[in-house]
Amino acid sequence: MSYVELAPPAALRGVATCLWRSTIPDRPRRAPILPDGCVDLIWESGRGAFLAGPDTGPVPDHTPGGRTLVGVRLRPGAGGTLLGVPLEPLRNLRPDLTDLRPGAALRLPGDLPPAEALRRLVALTGALSRERPPDPALLEAVRLLRDPRVRVPSLGDRLGIGDRQLRRRFSAAVGYGPKTLQRIFRFRRFLSLLGQGSAAELAALAGYTDQAHLTRETVEFAGLTPAVLARARTVDQQ
């Protein structure tokens, strides 16, 4: 599989982390998709546009071989507001854009050239972000949660938002609560450190209490133990 990421245009940097393109081989290896805190607006050749995420566990990749996909990866906290739909009911799902934004879906049929599909996805993301800009308080909460030392119970006080209201806004805009997002960020830190030490060393570096804590959360988010996940990702990168 070929996969390339591109920086988003300046106008989208407040709502998108990257643009990307992926070409699936005729006989793809079926590696599951792992949570990253983001949702993606995706176009697939032969299918059209759909939404990916928010994920809370490994999601099987059922994309047929020979397809090309392009996408806009939305920042954590921006997706639900931008799309105008609560994300919690869409956890671990891949709904067609027709079900969320029928008018926009008509402009993204599956027979477009991939470069044109990406151009239209970028234009759609820009239009939606102008219509429904992300909640600054939620974006600040997401920024704070990237620090493993931040205590979730203190988040509301730091932002001037009540705990119940913060959880409701998170569920709608992110797809789950702040504690789950913080755990996913910690899991992604572990993934970024693979190959740089033993499991116990990586657990400490990523912010886990101990190796057992790392193993529990890796099984939850990846469906595999840390050692098996490390071997699987090595194979995928070959």
Order of alpha helices (4+ residues) and beta strands (2+ residues): beta-beta-beta-beta-beta-alpha-alpha-alpha-alpha-alpha-alpha-alpha-alpha-alpha-alpha
